[in-house]
Amino acid sequence: MSTAFTPVSHKMSARDVSVAYGDNQAVKNVSIDIDMDKVTAFIGPSGCGKSTFLRTLNRMNDTIPSARVTGEILLDGENIYSADMDVVQLRARVGMVFQKPNPFPKSIFENVAYGPRIHGLATSRADLEAIVERSLKRAGLWEEVKDRLSDSGTALSGGQQQRLCIARAIAVDPEVILMDEPASALDPIATAKIEELIHELRGRYAIVIVTHNMQQAARVSQRTAFFHLGQLVEYGETDNIFTAPRQERTKDYITGRYG
């Protein structure tokens, strides 16, 4: 694979990335740059390839035997698909929050402490407690759970569970956070809290969010990528994508002609 380009100014860069599941081509030749100080939203109709492409950014597709990924994805100029990339380390650097909250069947404390413990980020119990508190504070959950850290994470409400999963992702000090429709299973109040949280986390991490909700993309992101039929149709400043899209297909989707 060529390493001719090293745009280290971008946190992540994808070039000509394609994904196939067996004979089914899910993503075709996507090139995109992701920056540290911006939230990037992926929008598009169901089945357009946006979640599949998101999963290439931390090699989650490796878990699917029939998946084949081609092209190049760089994290700080380093090819994440190279043979010497440690995938466990990669997933600590590029964390993921899924559509459905998936806390471990452990205590709130243990949910957040799990990653720092396996990655050796805490040398003492006091260190671990500090990481858990800081992560829960950043995820906007500390005040709600500080007196019941030994309760099960699965006993929290849906919105709280999702913020716990965000706390769990940020506890290992990632550089990038991928969010795959993080609010689609939540009610409007919990959704608003997740959106508020994305605003607060912006700049501290590079954030990429897949959403089927265009209003949400417009509210939380500074850059938007529109996917259709496995292709990246248009990518640019969020305001421009929503008010003056360059591509007819983008305009049709934004105005609700299909999707």
C-alpha positions in Angstrom: 0.0 0.0 0.0 1.3 3.4 -0.8 2.2 5.8 2.0 2.8 8.7 -0.3 0.4 11.0 1.5 0.9 11.9 5.2 -1.7 14.6 6.0 -0.9 14.6 9.7 -3.0 17.8 10.0 -6.0 15.5 9.8 -6.6 13.2 12.7 -7.8 10.4 10.4 -7.7 10.2 6.6 -9.4 7.6 4.4 -8.4 7.1 0.8 -10.3 4.9 -1.7 -11.8 2.7 1.0 -14.2 0.0 -0.2 -15.9 -2.7 1.9 -17.5 -5.9 0.5 -19.3 -8.6 2.4 -18.8 -11.6 0.1 -20.1 -10.5 -3.3 -22.0 -7.6 -1.8 -20.2 -4.2 -2.3 -21.3 -2.1 0.7 -19.0 0.8 0.4 -17.2 2.1 -2.8 -14.1 4.2 -3.0 -14.7 6.5 -0.1 -12.1 9.2 0.7 -12.6 11.5 3.6 -10.6 13.5 6.2 -11.6 13.7 9.9 -10.4 16.6 12.0 -9.8 16.9 15.7 -11.7 20.1 16.3 -14.9 19.2 14.4 -17.8 16.8 14.8 -18.3 15.0 11.6 -21.8 13.6 10.8 -22.5 10.8 8.4 -26.1 11.0 7.0 -28.0 9.0 4.3 -30.8 6.6 3.9 -30.8 3.2 5.7 -28.4 0.7 4.1 -26.4 3.4 2.3 -23.1 2.3 3.9 -22.6 4.9 6.5 -22.3 2.5 9.5 -20.3 0.1 7.5 -17.8 2.8 6.7 -17.8 4.1 10.3 -16.7 0.6 11.4 -13.7 0.6 9.1 -12.2 3.4 11.2 -11.5 1.1 14.1 -11.5 -2.2 12.2 -14.8 -3.4 13.7 -15.4 -5.1 10.3 -12.5 -7.5 11.2 -15.1 -9.3 13.4 -17.2 -10.2 10.3 -15.5 -13.2 8.5 -16.9 -12.3 5.0 -15.9 -8.6 5.2 -13.1 -7.4 2.9 -11.7 -3.8 3.3 -9.5 -2.2 0.7 -7.9 1.2 0.5 -6.0 3.1 3.2 -7.0 4.7 6.5 -4.4 6.7 8.4 -4.6 7.7 12.1 -2.0 10.4 12.7 -0.3 9.4 9.5 -0.1 5.7 10.4 -1.9 3.0 8.3 -4.4 1.3 10.7 -4.7 -1.7 8.4 -0.9 -2.4 8.4 0.2 -5.8 9.7 2.0 -4.3 12.7 -1.0 -2.3 14.0 -2.2 -3.6 17.4 -6.0 -3.8 17.0 -6.6 -3.8 20.7 -4.5 -0.6 21.0 -6.3 0.9 17.9 -9.7 0.4 19.5 -8.5 2.1 22.7 -7.4 5.1 20.6 -10.6 5.0 18.4 -13.5 4.2 20.8 -17.0 3.3 19.7 -20.5 3.9 21.1 -23.2 1.8 19.6 -26.8 2.4 18.6 -28.2 0.4 21.5 -26.7 1.1 24.9 -24.6 -2.0 25.8 -23.3 -1.7 29.4 -21.5 -4.7 30.8 -23.5 -6.7 33.4 -21.3 -5.2 36.1 -21.4 -2.3 38.5 -21.4 1.3 37.2 -17.8 1.6 38.6 -16.6 -1.6 36.9 -18.1 -0.6 33.6 -15.9 2.5 33.5 -12.9 0.9 35.2 -12.7 -2.1 32.9 -10.8 -0.5 30.0 -8.2 1.4 32.1 -7.6 -1.8 34.1 -6.9 -4.0 31.1 -4.8 -1.3 29.4 -2.8 -0.7 32.5 -3.7 3.0 32.8 -4.1 2.9 36.6 -1.3 2.0 39.0 -3.4 2.1 42.1 -7.0 1.9 43.3 -6.9 5.7 43.8 -5.8 6.2 40.2 -8.7 4.0 39.0 -11.2 5.9 41.1 -9.9 9.2 39.7 -10.3 7.9 36.1 -13.8 6.7 36.8 -14.9 10.0 38.4 -13.3 12.1 35.6 -14.9 9.9 32.9 -18.4 10.0 34.4 -18.1 13.8 34.9 -17.1 14.2 31.2 -20.0 12.0 30.2 -22.4 14.2 32.3 -23.4 11.3 34.5 -21.4 11.7 37.8 -24.0 13.7 39.7 -26.7 11.1 38.9 -24.7 8.0 39.9 -21.9 9.1 42.4 -23.8 7.6 45.3 -24.5 4.3 43.7 -21.4 3.3 41.8 -21.8 -0.3 43.0 -25.3 -0.7 41.4 -25.5 -2.6 38.1 -25.0 -0.5 35.0 -27.9 -2.3 33.4 -30.3 -0.9 36.1 -29.9 2.7 34.7 -32.3 4.3 32.3 -31.6 4.0 28.6 -30.2 7.5 28.3 -28.0 7.0 31.4 -26.8 3.7 30.0 -25.8 5.4 26.8 -23.9 8.1 28.8 -22.3 5.2 30.8 -21.1 3.7 27.5 -19.7 7.1 26.5 -17.9 7.3 29.9 -16.6 3.8 29.3 -15.3 4.8 25.8 -13.5 7.9 27.1 -12.0 6.2 30.2 -9.2 4.8 28.1 -8.3 8.3 26.9 -9.2 7.8 23.2 -8.3 10.2 20.5 -11.4 9.5 18.3 -14.9 8.6 19.3 -17.2 6.9 16.8 -20.9 7.1 17.6 -23.3 4.8 15.6 -26.8 6.4 15.9 -26.1 6.9 19.6 -29.6 8.4 20.3 -31.9 6.5 18.0 -33.1 4.2 20.9 -33.6 7.1 23.3 -36.5 9.5 24.1 -36.2 13.2 23.2 -35.0 14.3 26.7 -32.2 11.7 26.7 -31.4 12.5 23.1 -31.0 16.2 24.0 -28.5 15.2 26.8 -26.5 13.1 24.4 -26.3 16.0 21.9 -25.3 18.4 24.7 -22.6 16.0 25.6 -21.3 15.8 22.1 -21.0 19.7 22.2 -19.0 19.4 25.4 -16.7 16.7 24.2 -15.9 18.5 20.9 -12.3 19.5 20.5 -11.2 17.1 23.2 -11.7 14.1 20.8 -12.3 13.8 17.1 -16.0 12.8 17.0 -17.8 11.0 14.1 -21.5 10.4 14.5 -23.7 8.4 12.2 -27.3 9.6 12.4 -30.5 9.1 10.4 -31.8 12.3 11.9 -30.9 15.2 9.7 -31.9 17.8 12.3 -29.5 16.1 14.7 -26.7 16.2 12.2 -27.4 19.9 11.6 -27.4 20.6 15.4 -24.3 18.7 16.5 -21.8 18.7 13.6 -19.6 21.1 11.8 -19.0 18.8 8.8 -21.4 16.4 7.1 -20.9 13.5 4.8 -23.9 12.3 2.7 -23.8 8.6 1.7 -26.0 7.0 -0.9 -25.8 3.5 -2.3 -22.4 2.9 -0.7 -20.9 6.0 -2.2 -19.8 9.3 -0.5 -21.9 11.7 -2.6 -20.9 14.9 -0.9 -18.8 16.1 2.1 -18.4 19.6 3.4 -19.3 22.2 6.0 -22.6 21.2 7.6 -24.2 24.6 6.9 -23.4 24.3 3.2 -24.6 20.7 2.9 -28.0 21.7 4.4 -28.5 25.1 2.8 -26.6 24.9 -0.5 -25.7 21.3 -1.5 -23.7 21.0 -4.7 -25.1 17.6 -5.7 -28.6 17.0 -6.9 -28.8 13.7 -4.9 -27.9 15.5 -1.7 -30.6 18.1 -2.3 -33.2 15.4 -3.0 -32.4 13.7 0.3 -32.2 16.9 2.4 -35.6 18.1 1.0 -37.2 14.7 1.7 -37.7 13.4 -1.9 -36.3 10.1 -0.8 -34.7 8.4 2.2 
